[in-house]
Amino acid sequence: MTAWTVLSRAECSLCEQLLTELAEELSPAEAARVSVVDVDGDPALARKYGHRVPVLLADGDFVCDYRLDRERVRQIVR
């Protein structure tokens, strides 16, 4: 099963939207395992991704940023 991580920050409406859309693409079991990481809590992540949130990672690899790439997610889930 893929380890999904959403790099986010507080009060980020795009982050909430990406999480909602991601849950629609995943099975309930996978959606329950999505990890959300606040980039502002990690200086290295803030430097790397701070202006690009939300960022979606699958098994630590970049998938998309800002908006959910549904087709890419579907390719990974298959």
C-alpha positions as CSV (number, residue, x, y, z in Angstrom):
1,M,0.0,0.0,0.0
2,T,1.3,3.4,-0.9
3,A,2.3,5.8,1.8
4,W,0.6,9.1,1.0
5,T,1.9,12.4,2.6
6,V,0.4,15.8,2.2
7,L,2.7,18.7,3.1
8,S,0.4,21.4,4.4
9,R,0.1,24.4,6.8
10,A,-2.5,25.8,9.1
11,E,-5.4,27.6,7.5
12,C,-4.6,26.5,4.0
13,S,-7.8,26.1,1.9
14,L,-6.0,24.6,-1.0
15,C,-4.6,22.0,1.4
16,E,-8.0,21.1,2.6
17,Q,-9.3,20.8,-0.9
18,L,-6.4,18.6,-2.0
19,L,-7.1,16.3,1.0
20,T,-10.8,16.1,0.2
21,E,-10.1,15.3,-3.5
22,L,-7.4,12.7,-2.6
23,A,-9.8,10.9,-0.3
24,E,-12.2,10.6,-3.2
25,E,-9.5,8.8,-5.3
26,L,-8.3,6.4,-2.6
27,S,-10.0,3.4,-0.9
28,P,-11.3,4.1,2.6
29,A,-8.3,2.1,4.0
30,E,-5.8,4.2,2.1
31,A,-7.5,7.5,2.8
32,A,-7.4,6.7,6.5
33,R,-3.6,6.3,6.3
34,V,-2.8,9.6,4.6
35,S,-0.2,11.5,6.7
36,V,-0.4,15.3,6.9
37,V,2.8,17.2,7.8
38,D,2.9,20.9,8.7
39,V,5.8,22.3,6.7
40,D,6.1,25.2,9.2
41,G,7.1,22.7,11.9
42,D,10.2,21.5,10.0
43,P,12.7,24.2,8.8
44,A,14.1,21.9,6.1
45,L,10.6,21.3,4.7
46,A,9.7,24.9,5.0
47,R,12.8,25.9,2.9
48,K,12.1,23.2,0.3
49,Y,8.3,23.4,0.0
50,G,7.2,26.4,1.9
51,H,5.8,28.4,-1.0
52,R,4.4,25.3,-2.8
53,V,1.9,23.8,-0.4
54,P,0.0,21.7,-0.6
55,V,2.5,19.1,-1.9
56,L,1.5,15.5,-2.3
57,L,4.1,12.7,-1.9
58,A,3.7,9.0,-2.6
59,D,6.2,6.8,-0.8
60,G,8.3,10.0,-0.4
61,D,8.3,10.9,-4.1
62,F,6.7,14.1,-5.5
63,V,3.3,13.6,-7.1
64,C,1.9,17.2,-7.4
65,D,1.6,20.5,-5.8
66,Y,-1.2,23.1,-5.4
67,R,-3.9,21.1,-7.1
68,L,-4.5,17.3,-7.1
69,D,-3.3,15.5,-10.2
70,R,-6.1,12.9,-10.2
71,E,-4.7,11.1,-13.2
72,R,-1.3,10.7,-11.6
73,V,-2.9,9.5,-8.4
74,R,-4.9,6.9,-10.4
75,Q,-1.7,5.7,-12.1
76,I,0.0,5.2,-8.7
77,V,-3.0,3.4,-7.2
78,R,-3.3,0.9,-10.0
